[in-house]
Amino acid sequence: MRAESEEMVQDIFDYIQRFKNKASTSPDISADFNALALKLFQFQYQWNPVFKKYCQARRKLPLTVKRWQDIPPISYQMFKESTLACEPIDETIPVFMTSGSTNPEKKGRNYHPTFKVWDASMIFPFKNYVLPDREKMRIFVLSPGEDVNQKSSLSRYLSLAVRELGSKGSQLFFHEETGFDMPGLVAALKQSAEEQEPVLLLGATFAYVHFVDYCREQGEKFQLPKGSRVFDTGGLKGQAREVTSDELYAWFKEFFDVPRKLCINMYGMTELCSQMYDRTIETYLSGGPVIYDKIGPAWTQVQVLDPNTLEALPDGETGLLAHYDLANWNSCLAVLTEDIGYKTKEGFTLLGRSKGAEPRGCSIAVDQLIAEQKKS
């Protein structure tokens, strides 16, 4: 990497280390976030030619932009149309690719010359919002890890969780040759129940849908030990089926005996390097009222924008979500989504996709994989 990139990576890594236990809503981070966001904006304006052209067209320049809120977010669709990278790209640079559920030939790409920032950005919030009460936990993974798909950000995420925070007995149950090992997961869950060892289940949302279908067919239900929890990500729409959140959490209680307050949904995108989480587990274990809003770490911020003007909306008003992610150092720190939501004093609420938006997400991709596995 060029010297400027190494300096930028170190600055962001140091920021993450400094504020690793802080949230995006923490009032004492605002000045530091703004300063580093403006430095990163200047860096990306200089070294990312596609982003530079976009900013020039919007008349947003480093000399005139003084607040992070004024950095123009670039549409996540541009990750499919152009190479958004500050470092030169070649075949040796690791790349995460979107699932391409609508057009398999056209996938978004996010390049990662180093995972120093990406890994740090993943580990600390996961610990804060999924395992705030434990150093490690027995983790069972229902979706492909990085041994199956090295071009999936979720796969790296899941493998890193097991590697860094999984206790003895942690396993991944999705294999390249055989697919989702549902009988193996059933056996592992029974063993954990017998040993009274709490379990953390991790997977794309539709992996659970298929596993619940399997358990229903086999007549299997589990009373997982106290403290067990269920983590899902990717959304409730599948290839040929859709479930509601109420159905999903009812299944988690019925088949795993895990209550809603110990279930957590993670919101992430290939185009971003950081993730946002439900505050359920964090707030429940702290002894206060359970909060269901989502929140990001201190190196992220969210704006809600008017779909017509892209002007920022006040808290409580519904619009398009734009995420500002300092960990996204090599592409664009500001990404405009087609997700709809609104901000609250506790974080933000995700309402779904805007009307007419193309379907996307790891949950659909996993749904497709398992559906093909059932046919074979």
C-alpha positions as CSV (number, residue, x, y, z in Angstrom):
1,M,0.0,0.0,0.0
2,R,1.1,3.6,-0.6
3,A,2.3,5.5,2.5
4,E,-0.8,7.7,2.5
5,S,-3.1,4.6,2.7
6,E,-1.0,3.1,5.6
7,E,-1.3,6.3,7.5
8,M,-5.1,6.5,6.9
9,V,-5.5,2.8,8.0
10,Q,-3.5,3.5,11.2
11,D,-5.5,6.6,12.0
12,I,-8.8,4.7,11.7
13,F,-7.5,1.7,13.6
14,D,-6.3,3.9,16.5
15,Y,-9.8,5.6,16.5
16,I,-11.5,2.2,16.8
17,Q,-9.2,1.2,19.6
18,R,-9.9,4.4,21.4
19,F,-13.7,4.2,21.1
20,K,-14.2,0.5,20.9
21,N,-16.7,0.5,23.7
22,K,-18.6,3.5,22.5
23,A,-21.7,3.7,20.3
24,S,-22.6,6.0,17.4
25,T,-24.9,7.9,19.7
26,S,-22.3,8.7,22.3
27,P,-22.1,12.5,22.6
28,D,-18.4,12.6,23.4
29,I,-17.3,11.2,20.0
30,S,-18.8,13.9,17.8
31,A,-15.7,16.1,17.4
32,D,-13.3,13.2,16.9
33,F,-15.7,11.6,14.3
34,N,-16.1,14.8,12.4
35,A,-12.3,15.4,12.2
36,L,-11.4,11.9,11.0
37,A,-14.4,11.8,8.6
38,L,-13.1,15.0,7.0
39,K,-9.6,13.7,6.8
40,L,-10.9,10.5,5.2
41,F,-13.0,12.5,2.8
42,Q,-10.0,14.4,1.6
43,F,-8.0,11.1,1.2
44,Q,-10.8,9.5,-0.8
45,Y,-11.3,12.6,-2.9
46,Q,-7.6,12.5,-3.8
47,W,-7.2,8.8,-4.5
48,N,-10.6,7.5,-5.6
49,P,-11.2,9.0,-9.1
50,V,-14.8,7.8,-9.4
51,F,-15.7,9.3,-6.0
52,K,-13.9,12.5,-6.9
53,K,-16.0,13.0,-10.1
54,Y,-19.1,12.3,-8.1
55,C,-18.2,14.9,-5.5
56,Q,-17.4,17.5,-8.1
57,A,-20.7,16.9,-9.8
58,R,-22.4,17.5,-6.4
59,R,-20.1,20.5,-5.8
60,K,-18.9,19.0,-2.5
61,L,-15.2,19.6,-2.2
62,P,-12.7,19.1,0.7
63,L,-12.2,22.9,0.8
64,T,-15.8,23.6,1.3
65,V,-17.1,20.6,3.3
66,K,-16.7,21.3,7.0
67,R,-19.1,18.7,8.5
68,W,-19.3,15.0,8.0
69,Q,-23.1,15.4,7.3
70,D,-22.2,17.3,4.1
71,I,-20.0,14.6,2.6
72,P,-22.2,13.3,-0.3
73,P,-23.1,9.6,0.1
74,I,-22.7,7.5,-3.1
75,S,-25.3,5.0,-4.1
76,Y,-24.6,1.4,-3.2
77,Q,-25.4,0.6,-6.9
78,M,-22.2,2.4,-7.9
79,F,-20.3,-0.5,-6.4
80,K,-21.7,-2.6,-9.3
81,E,-21.1,0.0,-12.0
82,S,-17.5,1.2,-11.2
83,T,-14.4,0.3,-9.3
84,L,-14.5,2.3,-6.1
85,A,-11.1,2.0,-4.6
86,C,-8.2,4.3,-3.5
87,E,-5.5,1.6,-3.8
88,P,-4.7,0.2,-7.2
89,I,-6.6,-3.0,-7.9
90,D,-5.1,-6.3,-9.1
91,E,-6.0,-10.0,-8.8
92,T,-4.1,-10.3,-5.5
93,I,-6.4,-7.8,-3.6
94,P,-9.1,-9.6,-1.6
95,V,-12.6,-8.5,-2.7
96,F,-16.1,-9.0,-1.2
97,M,-18.9,-9.3,-3.7
98,T,-22.6,-8.9,-3.3
99,S,-24.9,-11.9,-4.0
100,G,-26.1,-10.6,-7.3
101,S,-29.5,-12.1,-6.7
102,T,-31.2,-10.1,-9.5
103,N,-28.3,-10.1,-12.0
104,P,-25.6,-12.7,-11.2
105,E,-23.3,-11.1,-13.8
106,K,-23.4,-7.7,-12.1
107,K,-22.2,-7.8,-8.5
108,G,-21.1,-5.0,-6.2
109,R,-17.4,-5.2,-5.2
110,N,-15.6,-3.8,-2.2
111,Y,-11.8,-4.3,-2.2
112,H,-9.7,-4.8,0.9
113,P,-5.9,-4.4,0.6
114,T,-5.7,-5.1,4.4
115,F,-8.2,-6.5,6.9
116,K,-6.6,-4.6,9.8
117,V,-9.5,-2.1,10.1
118,W,-12.2,-4.5,8.9
119,D,-11.5,-7.1,11.6
120,A,-11.2,-4.6,14.4
121,S,-14.5,-3.0,13.3
122,M,-16.2,-6.4,13.5
123,I,-14.9,-7.8,16.8
124,F,-15.6,-5.0,19.3
125,P,-19.3,-4.3,18.4
126,F,-20.0,-8.0,18.2
127,K,-18.6,-8.3,21.7
128,N,-20.6,-5.3,22.9
129,Y,-24.0,-6.2,21.5
130,V,-23.9,-10.0,21.1
131,L,-21.7,-11.1,24.0
132,P,-21.7,-8.2,26.5
133,D,-21.7,-10.7,29.4
134,R,-19.2,-13.3,28.2
135,E,-15.6,-13.5,27.0
136,K,-16.4,-16.4,24.7
137,M,-19.3,-18.7,24.0
138,R,-20.0,-21.9,22.1
139,I,-21.0,-20.8,18.6
140,F,-22.8,-22.8,16.0
141,V,-22.9,-21.3,12.5
142,L,-25.7,-22.2,10.0
143,S,-24.3,-20.3,7.0
144,P,-21.1,-20.6,4.8
145,G,-17.9,-19.5,6.4
146,E,-14.8,-18.2,4.6
147,D,-13.6,-21.7,3.9
148,V,-16.6,-22.0,1.6
149,N,-16.8,-18.4,0.2
150,Q,-13.8,-16.1,0.5
151,K,-15.6,-13.4,-1.5
152,S,-18.4,-13.0,1.1
153,S,-18.2,-10.4,3.8
154,L,-20.6,-12.4,5.9
155,S,-18.6,-15.5,5.5
156,R,-15.5,-13.8,6.9
157,Y,-17.6,-12.3,9.7
158,L,-18.9,-15.7,10.8
159,S,-15.5,-17.4,10.6
160,L,-13.9,-14.5,12.6
161,A,-16.6,-14.7,15.3
162,V,-15.8,-18.4,15.8
163,R,-12.1,-17.9,15.6
164,E,-11.9,-15.0,18.1
165,L,-15.0,-15.5,20.3
166,G,-16.0,-19.1,20.0
167,S,-15.3,-21.4,23.0
168,K,-14.6,-25.2,22.9
169,G,-17.1,-27.0,20.7
170,S,-17.8,-24.2,18.3
171,Q,-18.5,-25.4,14.8
172,L,-19.6,-24.3,11.3
173,F,-22.3,-26.5,9.9
174,F,-22.2,-25.4,6.2
175,H,-19.7,-27.3,4.1
176,E,-18.6,-26.8,0.5
177,E,-19.3,-30.4,-0.7
178,T,-22.3,-31.3,1.4
179,G,-24.0,-27.9,2.1
180,F,-25.9,-27.3,5.3
181,D,-25.4,-30.2,7.7
182,M,-28.7,-30.1,9.5
183,P,-28.5,-33.6,11.2
184,G,-25.1,-32.5,12.5
185,L,-26.5,-29.3,14.0
186,V,-29.4,-31.3,15.6
187,A,-26.9,-33.6,17.3
188,A,-24.7,-30.7,18.4
189,L,-27.7,-28.8,19.9
190,K,-28.8,-31.9,21.8
191,Q,-25.3,-32.4,23.2
192,S,-25.2,-28.7,24.3
193,A,-28.6,-29.2,26.0
194,E,-27.4,-32.3,27.8
195,E,-24.2,-30.5,28.9
196,Q,-26.1,-27.4,29.9
197,E,-23.7,-25.4,27.8
198,P,-25.3,-22.2,26.4
199,V,-25.1,-21.8,22.6
200,L,-25.0,-18.8,20.3
201,L,-26.5,-19.6,16.9
202,L,-25.3,-17.5,14.0
203,G,-26.6,-17.4,10.5
204,A,-28.4,-15.8,7.6
205,T,-32.1,-15.4,8.3
206,F,-33.3,-17.9,5.7
207,A,-30.9,-20.6,7.0
208,Y,-33.1,-20.6,10.1
209,V,-36.2,-20.9,8.0
210,H,-34.9,-24.0,6.3
211,F,-33.6,-25.5,9.6
212,V,-36.9,-24.9,11.3
213,D,-38.7,-26.6,8.3
214,Y,-36.3,-29.6,8.8
215,C,-36.9,-29.7,12.6
216,R,-40.6,-29.6,12.0
217,E,-40.4,-32.5,9.6
218,Q,-38.2,-34.5,11.9
219,G,-40.1,-33.7,15.1
220,E,-37.2,-32.0,16.7
221,K,-37.3,-29.2,19.3
222,F,-34.7,-28.1,21.8
223,Q,-34.6,-26.6,25.2
224,L,-31.3,-24.7,24.9
225,P,-29.6,-23.8,28.2
226,K,-30.3,-20.5,29.9
227,G,-28.3,-17.7,28.3
228,S,-28.4,-19.2,24.8
229,R,-29.1,-16.7,22.1
230,V,-30.0,-16.5,18.4
231,F,-28.3,-14.1,15.9
232,D,-29.7,-13.6,12.4
233,T,-28.9,-11.3,9.5
234,G,-29.8,-10.7,5.9
235,G,-33.6,-10.1,5.9
236,L,-36.9,-11.9,5.8
237,K,-37.3,-12.3,2.0
238,G,-36.1,-15.4,0.4
239,Q,-36.0,-16.7,-3.2
240,A,-39.6,-18.0,-3.3
241,R,-40.9,-17.3,0.2
242,E,-41.2,-14.6,2.8
243,V,-41.6,-14.8,6.6
244,T,-42.5,-12.1,9.1
245,S,-40.4,-11.1,12.0
246,D,-43.1,-12.2,14.4
247,E,-43.1,-15.7,12.8
248,L,-39.3,-15.9,13.0
249,Y,-39.1,-15.0,16.7
250,A,-42.0,-17.3,17.5
251,W,-40.0,-20.1,15.9
252,F,-36.9,-19.2,17.9
253,K,-38.9,-19.6,21.1
254,E,-40.8,-22.7,19.9
255,F,-37.8,-24.7,18.5
256,F,-34.9,-23.4,20.6
257,D,-36.6,-22.0,23.7
258,V,-34.8,-18.7,23.2
259,P,-36.9,-15.6,24.1
260,R,-37.1,-12.5,21.9
261,K,-35.0,-10.5,24.3
262,L,-32.0,-12.9,23.6
263,C,-32.4,-12.7,19.8
264,I,-30.5,-10.2,17.8
265,N,-30.5,-9.1,14.2
266,M,-27.4,-7.7,12.6
267,Y,-27.6,-5.2,9.7
268,G,-24.7,-5.2,7.3
269,M,-23.8,-4.7,3.7
270,T,-21.0,-5.8,1.4
271,E,-20.5,-2.1,0.6
272,L,-19.8,-1.2,4.2
273,C,-17.1,-2.5,6.5
274,S,-19.0,-2.1,9.8
275,Q,-22.2,-3.6,11.1
276,M,-25.2,-2.4,13.1
277,Y,-27.1,-4.4,15.8
278,D,-30.3,-4.6,17.6
279,R,-29.9,-3.4,21.1
280,T,-32.0,-6.2,22.6
281,I,-29.3,-8.3,24.3
282,E,-27.2,-5.3,25.5
283,T,-30.2,-3.6,27.1
284,Y,-31.8,-6.7,28.5
285,L,-28.6,-7.8,30.2
286,S,-28.0,-4.4,31.6
287,G,-31.2,-4.7,33.6
288,G,-33.1,-1.8,31.9
289,P,-36.0,-1.9,29.4
290,V,-35.3,-3.9,26.3
291,I,-34.6,-1.6,23.3
292,Y,-35.2,-3.0,19.8
293,D,-33.7,-0.1,17.8
294,K,-30.4,-0.7,15.9
295,I,-27.2,1.0,16.7
296,G,-23.7,1.2,15.2
297,P,-20.2,1.6,16.7
298,A,-18.6,5.0,17.3
299,W,-16.9,5.0,13.9
300,T,-20.3,5.0,12.1
301,Q,-23.1,7.4,11.8
302,V,-26.4,7.3,10.0
303,Q,-28.4,10.0,8.2
304,V,-32.0,9.7,7.1
305,L,-32.5,11.5,3.7
306,D,-35.6,12.7,1.8
307,P,-35.9,10.3,-1.2
308,N,-36.6,13.2,-3.5
309,T,-34.1,15.8,-2.5
310,L,-31.6,13.8,-0.5
311,E,-31.8,16.5,2.2
312,A,-31.4,15.3,5.8
313,L,-34.6,14.7,7.7
314,P,-35.3,15.3,11.4
315,D,-35.2,12.5,13.9
316,G,-38.5,10.5,13.7
317,E,-39.1,11.2,10.0
318,T,-38.9,8.3,7.6
319,G,-36.6,8.3,4.6
320,L,-33.6,6.6,2.9
321,L,-30.7,5.5,5.1
322,A,-27.3,6.8,4.4
323,H,-24.4,5.2,6.4
324,Y,-21.1,6.9,7.2
325,D,-18.5,4.3,8.0
326,L,-14.9,5.3,8.8
327,A,-13.8,1.7,8.4
328,N,-14.8,2.0,4.7
329,W,-11.4,3.6,4.1
330,N,-10.6,2.2,0.6
331,S,-13.9,2.8,-1.2
332,C,-16.3,5.5,0.0
333,L,-17.0,6.4,3.6
334,A,-20.6,7.5,2.8
335,V,-23.0,5.0,1.2
336,L,-26.6,5.7,0.3
337,T,-28.9,2.6,0.5
338,E,-32.4,1.8,-0.6
339,D,-33.4,0.9,2.9
340,I,-36.1,2.9,4.6
341,G,-36.0,3.9,8.3
342,Y,-35.9,6.7,10.8
343,K,-33.7,7.8,13.6
344,T,-34.5,7.7,17.3
345,K,-32.7,8.8,20.4
346,E,-31.6,5.2,20.9
347,G,-30.3,4.6,17.4
348,F,-32.4,3.9,14.3
349,T,-35.3,1.8,13.2
350,L,-35.1,-0.2,9.9
351,L,-38.5,-0.5,8.2
352,G,-37.4,-2.4,5.1
353,R,-36.6,-1.7,1.4
354,S,-38.0,1.2,-0.6
355,K,-40.7,0.4,-3.1
356,G,-39.3,-0.9,-6.3
357,A,-35.8,-1.5,-4.9
358,E,-34.1,-4.6,-6.2
359,P,-33.8,-7.5,-3.8
360,R,-30.4,-8.2,-2.3
361,G,-28.7,-9.7,0.6
362,C,-26.9,-12.7,2.0
363,S,-30.1,-14.3,3.3
364,I,-31.4,-14.7,-0.3
365,A,-28.1,-16.1,-1.4
366,V,-28.1,-18.7,1.4
367,D,-31.8,-19.5,0.7
368,Q,-30.8,-20.2,-2.9
369,L,-27.9,-22.5,-1.8
370,I,-30.0,-24.5,0.5
371,A,-32.9,-24.8,-2.0
372,E,-30.4,-26.2,-4.6
373,Q,-29.1,-28.6,-1.9
374,K,-32.6,-30.0,-1.3
375,K,-33.1,-30.6,-5.0
376,S,-29.9,-32.7,-5.3
